């Protein structure tokens, strides 16, 4: 029987490959990750944080960053008001409000704590408006996505024992029945 660590590694690698294959992400996009390592381990959210599992997931997501050049943004848990860990180099004081806290396993969660310890120069911000993201274990990333969020269906539905939901965003459709929703120069349809 495959152990949980290997299962999580296989699951995150499969999910990352699906994201890369879909070609939904652009260089510089913010990509938000909400992750309960407790749920990944098969227990109730917030009861069994694991930086070992976080390390495996983080490594897989770094492969996504390398392949797509997205900016990874790791959501903290509710005890830090779902603040986010980002690299200082992409922090923009005009758009992001820095907050004073350092994530810990019991206040921030294991995934955000691991990210904070392993990013080059992390900073904690109050919110972002990400273009896409994944929610591992029902952590509710929606507050950090641009409008309008569109759920994505993946073949890889689980990371360990936790459900995975992906989302991308699209511009709002405004203007009613006379509006045109296809930009012929970019050949993108938003219907």
ChimeraX commands (.cxc) that place a marker at each C-alpha (Angstrom):
marker #1 position 0.00,0.00,0.00 radius 0.5
marker #1 position 1.29,3.45,-0.93 radius 0.5
marker #1 position 2.07,5.67,2.08 radius 0.5
marker #1 position 0.41,9.06,2.56 radius 0.5
marker #1 position 3.55,11.07,1.76 radius 0.5
marker #1 position 4.00,9.32,-1.59 radius 0.5
marker #1 position 0.28,9.61,-2.32 radius 0.5
marker #1 position 0.37,13.38,-1.68 radius 0.5
marker #1 position 3.46,13.76,-3.86 radius 0.5
marker #1 position 1.81,11.82,-6.70 radius 0.5
marker #1 position -1.46,13.76,-6.28 radius 0.5
marker #1 position 0.09,17.24,-6.27 radius 0.5
marker #1 position 2.31,16.39,-9.25 radius 0.5
marker #1 position -0.72,15.16,-11.21 radius 0.5
marker #1 position -2.68,18.30,-10.35 radius 0.5
marker #1 position 0.22,20.59,-11.29 radius 0.5
marker #1 position 0.56,18.79,-14.62 radius 0.5
marker #1 position -3.15,19.33,-15.29 radius 0.5
marker #1 position -2.79,23.07,-14.58 radius 0.5
marker #1 position 0.19,23.28,-16.94 radius 0.5
marker #1 position -1.60,21.32,-19.67 radius 0.5
marker #1 position -4.70,23.54,-19.44 radius 0.5
marker #1 position -2.58,26.61,-20.30 radius 0.5
marker #1 position -4.86,28.85,-18.17 radius 0.5
marker #1 position -2.08,30.72,-16.37 radius 0.5
marker #1 position 0.01,33.66,-17.53 radius 0.5
marker #1 position 3.39,34.86,-16.33 radius 0.5
marker #1 position 2.95,37.20,-13.36 radius 0.5
marker #1 position -0.56,36.01,-12.42 radius 0.5
marker #1 position -1.27,35.64,-8.72 radius 0.5
marker #1 position -2.15,32.02,-7.92 radius 0.5
marker #1 position -3.67,31.58,-4.45 radius 0.5
marker #1 position -3.36,28.33,-2.52 radius 0.5
marker #1 position -5.52,27.44,0.44 radius 0.5
marker #1 position -4.51,24.19,2.07 radius 0.5
marker #1 position -5.46,22.27,5.18 radius 0.5
marker #1 position -2.75,19.70,5.81 radius 0.5
marker #1 position -5.08,18.27,8.46 radius 0.5
marker #1 position -7.65,17.48,5.76 radius 0.5
marker #1 position -4.86,16.10,3.53 radius 0.5
marker #1 position -4.04,13.69,6.38 radius 0.5
marker #1 position -7.71,12.71,6.65 radius 0.5
marker #1 position -8.65,14.50,9.87 radius 0.5
marker #1 position -10.77,17.57,10.67 radius 0.5
marker #1 position -9.43,20.92,9.47 radius 0.5
marker #1 position -7.23,22.65,12.04 radius 0.5
marker #1 position -6.54,19.59,14.19 radius 0.5
marker #1 position -3.40,17.98,12.72 radius 0.5
marker #1 position -1.17,20.43,10.90 radius 0.5
marker #1 position 1.84,18.88,9.20 radius 0.5
marker #1 position 4.79,20.80,7.81 radius 0.5
marker #1 position 6.00,17.50,6.29 radius 0.5
marker #1 position 2.89,17.35,4.11 radius 0.5
marker #1 position 3.17,21.10,3.48 radius 0.5
marker #1 position 6.74,20.58,2.22 radius 0.5
marker #1 position 5.57,18.01,-0.34 radius 0.5
marker #1 position 2.77,20.26,-1.58 radius 0.5
marker #1 position 5.06,23.32,-1.65 radius 0.5
marker #1 position 7.61,21.44,-3.80 radius 0.5
marker #1 position 4.91,20.49,-6.30 radius 0.5
marker #1 position 3.65,24.06,-6.46 radius 0.5
marker #1 position 7.18,25.34,-7.04 radius 0.5
marker #1 position 7.15,23.18,-10.19 radius 0.5
marker #1 position 3.99,25.04,-11.25 radius 0.5
marker #1 position 5.75,28.35,-10.61 radius 0.5
marker #1 position 8.77,27.28,-12.66 radius 0.5
marker #1 position 6.62,26.12,-15.57 radius 0.5
marker #1 position 4.23,29.10,-15.68 radius 0.5
marker #1 position 6.03,31.92,-13.84 radius 0.5
marker #1 position 2.97,32.60,-11.66 radius 0.5
marker #1 position 3.29,34.27,-8.27 radius 0.5
marker #1 position 2.37,31.78,-5.57 radius 0.5
marker #1 position 0.25,33.20,-2.74 radius 0.5
marker #1 position -0.38,31.02,0.32 radius 0.5
marker #1 position -3.50,31.67,2.39 radius 0.5
marker #1 position -3.28,31.51,6.17 radius 0.5
marker #1 position -6.04,30.00,8.25 radius 0.5
marker #1 position -8.90,31.87,9.88 radius 0.5
marker #1 position -6.81,32.66,13.00 radius 0.5
marker #1 position -4.81,35.14,10.91 radius 0.5
marker #1 position -7.96,36.29,9.08 radius 0.5
marker #1 position -6.89,34.38,5.96 radius 0.5
marker #1 position -3.97,36.75,5.38 radius 0.5
marker #1 position -1.58,35.71,2.61 radius 0.5
marker #1 position 2.11,34.93,2.28 radius 0.5
marker #1 position 3.71,36.37,-0.87 radius 0.5
marker #1 position 7.22,37.19,-2.01 radius 0.5
marker #1 position 8.21,40.76,-1.17 radius 0.5
marker #1 position 9.40,41.27,-4.78 radius 0.5
marker #1 position 5.77,41.04,-5.99 radius 0.5
marker #1 position 4.34,42.94,-3.03 radius 0.5
marker #1 position 2.94,46.29,-4.14 radius 0.5
marker #1 position 2.22,48.73,-1.32 radius 0.5
marker #1 position -0.33,50.49,-3.55 radius 0.5
marker #1 position -2.42,47.34,-3.93 radius 0.5
marker #1 position -1.52,45.18,-0.94 radius 0.5
marker #1 position -1.74,46.04,2.71 radius 0.5
marker #1 position 1.08,44.45,4.70 radius 0.5
marker #1 position 0.09,43.02,8.08 radius 0.5
marker #1 position 2.23,42.28,11.12 radius 0.5
marker #1 position 2.17,38.60,11.90 radius 0.5
marker #1 position 4.27,35.53,11.29 radius 0.5
marker #1 position 2.32,32.37,10.48 radius 0.5
marker #1 position 2.66,29.47,12.90 radius 0.5
marker #1 position 1.13,26.01,12.75 radius 0.5
marker #1 position -1.68,26.88,15.21 radius 0.5
marker #1 position -2.17,30.47,13.95 radius 0.5
marker #1 position -1.77,30.57,10.20 radius 0.5
marker #1 position -1.62,26.88,9.42 radius 0.5
marker #1 position 1.15,24.51,8.43 radius 0.5
marker #1 position 1.06,25.33,4.71 radius 0.5
marker #1 position 1.40,29.11,5.18 radius 0.5
marker #1 position 3.99,28.56,7.92 radius 0.5
marker #1 position 6.07,26.34,5.65 radius 0.5
marker #1 position 5.76,28.81,2.77 radius 0.5
marker #1 position 6.80,31.72,5.01 radius 0.5
marker #1 position 9.89,29.79,6.13 radius 0.5
marker #1 position 10.85,28.69,2.61 radius 0.5
marker #1 position 10.10,31.62,0.34 radius 0.5
marker #1 position 13.01,33.92,-0.51 radius 0.5
marker #1 position 11.72,37.11,1.16 radius 0.5
marker #1 position 8.13,36.61,2.33 radius 0.5
marker #1 position 5.70,39.23,3.50 radius 0.5
marker #1 position 2.20,38.82,4.90 radius 0.5
marker #1 position -0.56,40.84,3.24 radius 0.5
marker #1 position -4.22,41.25,4.03 radius 0.5
marker #1 position -5.61,40.40,0.61 radius 0.5
marker #1 position -4.96,39.92,-3.10 radius 0.5
marker #1 position -7.12,39.56,-6.17 radius 0.5
marker #1 position -5.72,36.38,-7.72 radius 0.5
marker #1 position -6.39,35.23,-11.27 radius 0.5
marker #1 position -6.61,31.56,-10.26 radius 0.5
marker #1 position -6.03,29.16,-7.41 radius 0.5
marker #1 position -6.62,25.87,-5.69 radius 0.5
marker #1 position -8.40,25.02,-2.50 radius 0.5
marker #1 position -7.14,21.86,-0.81 radius 0.5
marker #1 position -9.41,20.74,2.00 radius 0.5
marker #1 position -12.22,23.33,1.87 radius 0.5
marker #1 position -10.23,26.35,3.09 radius 0.5
marker #1 position -12.38,28.93,1.23 radius 0.5
marker #1 position -10.05,30.88,-1.08 radius 0.5
marker #1 position -12.87,32.72,-2.85 radius 0.5
marker #1 position -12.29,35.99,-0.99 radius 0.5
marker #1 position -8.89,36.26,-2.68 radius 0.5
marker #1 position -10.01,35.66,-6.27 radius 0.5
marker #1 position -10.89,38.33,-8.80 radius 0.5
marker #1 position -14.49,38.55,-9.98 radius 0.5
marker #1 position -15.82,36.38,-11.67 radius 0.5
marker #1 position -14.60,33.01,-10.36 radius 0.5
marker #1 position -15.18,29.95,-12.53 radius 0.5
marker #1 position -14.79,26.49,-10.96 radius 0.5
marker #1 position -12.50,24.10,-12.79 radius 0.5
marker #1 position -12.89,20.34,-12.92 radius 0.5
marker #1 position -9.78,18.23,-12.68 radius 0.5
marker #1 position -9.15,14.52,-13.02 radius 0.5
marker #1 position -7.09,14.80,-9.83 radius 0.5
marker #1 position -9.86,15.43,-7.30 radius 0.5
marker #1 position -7.93,14.72,-4.10 radius 0.5
marker #1 position -4.62,15.58,-2.46 radius 0.5
marker #1 position -4.18,12.85,0.08 radius 0.5
marker #1 position -7.57,12.65,1.77 radius 0.5
marker #1 position -8.58,16.27,1.01 radius 0.5
marker #1 position -10.87,17.43,-1.78 radius 0.5
marker #1 position -9.34,19.79,-4.32 radius 0.5
marker #1 position -11.23,22.56,-6.06 radius 0.5
marker #1 position -9.65,24.79,-8.67 radius 0.5
marker #1 position -10.81,28.12,-9.99 radius 0.5
marker #1 position -9.88,30.65,-12.64 radius 0.5
marker #1 position -11.40,34.06,-13.17 radius 0.5
marker #1 position -12.72,36.02,-16.10 radius 0.5
marker #1 position -13.68,39.66,-16.58 radius 0.5
marker #1 position -17.25,40.61,-15.66 radius 0.5
marker #1 position -19.74,40.49,-18.54 radius 0.5
marker #1 position -21.44,43.89,-18.62 radius 0.5
marker #1 position -23.66,45.71,-21.09 radius 0.5
marker #1 position -26.64,43.44,-21.65 radius 0.5
marker #1 position -27.93,41.95,-24.91 radius 0.5
marker #1 position -26.19,44.48,-27.20 radius 0.5
marker #1 position -22.74,43.87,-25.74 radius 0.5
marker #1 position -20.09,41.93,-27.60 radius 0.5
marker #1 position -18.18,39.49,-25.43 radius 0.5
marker #1 position -15.49,38.33,-27.83 radius 0.5
marker #1 position -12.34,40.34,-28.32 radius 0.5
marker #1 position -11.32,39.60,-31.90 radius 0.5
marker #1 position -7.74,40.81,-31.36 radius 0.5
marker #1 position -7.19,38.27,-28.62 radius 0.5
marker #1 position -9.75,35.77,-29.94 radius 0.5
marker #1 position -11.06,35.16,-26.44 radius 0.5
marker #1 position -14.70,34.43,-25.75 radius 0.5
marker #1 position -16.16,35.06,-22.32 radius 0.5
marker #1 position -19.52,33.37,-22.87 radius 0.5
marker link #1:1,2 radius 0.2
marker link #1:2,3 radius 0.2
marker link #1:3,4 radius 0.2
marker link #1:4,5 radius 0.2
marker link #1:5,6 radius 0.2
marker link #1:6,7 radius 0.2
marker link #1:7,8 radius 0.2
marker link #1:8,9 radius 0.2
marker link #1:9,10 radius 0.2
marker link #1:10,11 radius 0.2
marker link #1:11,12 radius 0.2
marker link #1:12,13 radius 0.2
marker link #1:13,14 radius 0.2
marker link #1:14,15 radius 0.2
marker link #1:15,16 radius 0.2
marker link #1:16,17 radius 0.2
marker link #1:17,18 radius 0.2
marker link #1:18,19 radius 0.2
marker link #1:19,20 radius 0.2
marker link #1:20,21 radius 0.2
marker link #1:21,22 radius 0.2
marker link #1:22,23 radius 0.2
marker link #1:23,24 radius 0.2
marker link #1:24,25 radius 0.2
marker link #1:25,26 radius 0.2
marker link #1:26,27 radius 0.2
marker link #1:27,28 radius 0.2
marker link #1:28,29 radius 0.2
marker link #1:29,30 radius 0.2
marker link #1:30,31 radius 0.2
marker link #1:31,32 radius 0.2
marker link #1:32,33 radius 0.2
marker link #1:33,34 radius 0.2
marker link #1:34,35 radius 0.2
marker link #1:35,36 radius 0.2
marker link #1:36,37 radius 0.2
marker link #1:37,38 radius 0.2
marker link #1:38,39 radius 0.2
marker link #1:39,40 radius 0.2
marker link #1:40,41 radius 0.2
marker link #1:41,42 radius 0.2
marker link #1:42,43 radius 0.2
marker link #1:43,44 radius 0.2
marker link #1:44,45 radius 0.2
marker link #1:45,46 radius 0.2
marker link #1:46,47 radius 0.2
marker link #1:47,48 radius 0.2
marker link #1:48,49 radius 0.2
marker link #1:49,50 radius 0.2
marker link #1:50,51 radius 0.2
marker link #1:51,52 radius 0.2
marker link #1:52,53 radius 0.2
marker link #1:53,54 radius 0.2
marker link #1:54,55 radius 0.2
marker link #1:55,56 radius 0.2
marker link #1:56,57 radius 0.2
marker link #1:57,58 radius 0.2
marker link #1:58,59 radius 0.2
marker link #1:59,60 radius 0.2
marker link #1:60,61 radius 0.2
marker link #1:61,62 radius 0.2
marker link #1:62,63 radius 0.2
marker link #1:63,64 radius 0.2
marker link #1:64,65 radius 0.2
marker link #1:65,66 radius 0.2
marker link #1:66,67 radius 0.2
marker link #1:67,68 radius 0.2
marker link #1:68,69 radius 0.2
marker link #1:69,70 radius 0.2
marker link #1:70,71 radius 0.2
marker link #1:71,72 radius 0.2
marker link #1:72,73 radius 0.2
marker link #1:73,74 radius 0.2
marker link #1:74,75 radius 0.2
marker link #1:75,76 radius 0.2
marker link #1:76,77 radius 0.2
marker link #1:77,78 radius 0.2
marker link #1:78,79 radius 0.2
marker link #1:79,80 radius 0.2
marker link #1:80,81 radius 0.2
marker link #1:81,82 radius 0.2
marker link #1:82,83 radius 0.2
marker link #1:83,84 radius 0.2
marker link #1:84,85 radius 0.2
marker link #1:85,86 radius 0.2
marker link #1:86,87 radius 0.2
marker link #1:87,88 radius 0.2
marker link #1:88,89 radius 0.2
marker link #1:89,90 radius 0.2
marker link #1:90,91 radius 0.2
marker link #1:91,92 radius 0.2
marker link #1:92,93 radius 0.2
marker link #1:93,94 radius 0.2
marker link #1:94,95 radius 0.2
marker link #1:95,96 radius 0.2
marker link #1:96,97 radius 0.2
marker link #1:97,98 radius 0.2
marker link #1:98,99 radius 0.2
marker link #1:99,100 radius 0.2
marker link #1:100,101 radius 0.2
marker link #1:101,102 radius 0.2
marker link #1:102,103 radius 0.2
marker link #1:103,104 radius 0.2
marker link #1:104,105 radius 0.2
marker link #1:105,106 radius 0.2
marker link #1:106,107 radius 0.2
marker link #1:107,108 radius 0.2
marker link #1:108,109 radius 0.2
marker link #1:109,110 radius 0.2
marker link #1:110,111 radius 0.2
marker link #1:111,112 radius 0.2
marker link #1:112,113 radius 0.2
marker link #1:113,114 radius 0.2
marker link #1:114,115 radius 0.2
marker link #1:115,116 radius 0.2
marker link #1:116,117 radius 0.2
marker link #1:117,118 radius 0.2
marker link #1:118,119 radius 0.2
marker link #1:119,120 radius 0.2
marker link #1:120,121 radius 0.2
marker link #1:121,122 radius 0.2
marker link #1:122,123 radius 0.2
marker link #1:123,124 radius 0.2
marker link #1:124,125 radius 0.2
marker link #1:125,126 radius 0.2
marker link #1:126,127 radius 0.2
marker link #1:127,128 radius 0.2
marker link #1:128,129 radius 0.2
marker link #1:129,130 radius 0.2
marker link #1:130,131 radius 0.2
marker link #1:131,132 radius 0.2
marker link #1:132,133 radius 0.2
marker link #1:133,134 radius 0.2
marker link #1:134,135 radius 0.2
marker link #1:135,136 radius 0.2
marker link #1:136,137 radius 0.2
marker link #1:137,138 radius 0.2
marker link #1:138,139 radius 0.2
marker link #1:139,140 radius 0.2
marker link #1:140,141 radius 0.2
marker link #1:141,142 radius 0.2
marker link #1:142,143 radius 0.2
marker link #1:143,144 radius 0.2
marker link #1:144,145 radius 0.2
marker link #1:145,146 radius 0.2
marker link #1:146,147 radius 0.2
marker link #1:147,148 radius 0.2
marker link #1:148,149 radius 0.2
marker link #1:149,150 radius 0.2
marker link #1:150,151 radius 0.2
marker link #1:151,152 radius 0.2
marker link #1:152,153 radius 0.2
marker link #1:153,154 radius 0.2
marker link #1:154,155 radius 0.2
marker link #1:155,156 radius 0.2
marker link #1:156,157 radius 0.2
marker link #1:157,158 radius 0.2
marker link #1:158,159 radius 0.2
marker link #1:159,160 radius 0.2
marker link #1:160,161 radius 0.2
marker link #1:161,162 radius 0.2
marker link #1:162,163 radius 0.2
marker link #1:163,164 radius 0.2
marker link #1:164,165 radius 0.2
marker link #1:165,166 radius 0.2
marker link #1:166,167 radius 0.2
marker link #1:167,168 radius 0.2
marker link #1:168,169 radius 0.2
marker link #1:169,170 radius 0.2
marker link #1:170,171 radius 0.2
marker link #1:171,172 radius 0.2
marker link #1:172,173 radius 0.2
marker link #1:173,174 radius 0.2
marker link #1:174,175 radius 0.2
marker link #1:175,176 radius 0.2
marker link #1:176,177 radius 0.2
marker link #1:177,178 radius 0.2
marker link #1:178,179 radius 0.2
marker link #1:179,180 radius 0.2
marker link #1:180,181 radius 0.2
marker link #1:181,182 radius 0.2
marker link #1:182,183 radius 0.2
marker link #1:183,184 radius 0.2
marker link #1:184,185 radius 0.2
marker link #1:185,186 radius 0.2
marker link #1:186,187 radius 0.2
marker link #1:187,188 radius 0.2
marker link #1:188,189 radius 0.2
marker link #1:189,190 radius 0.2
marker link #1:190,191 radius 0.2
view
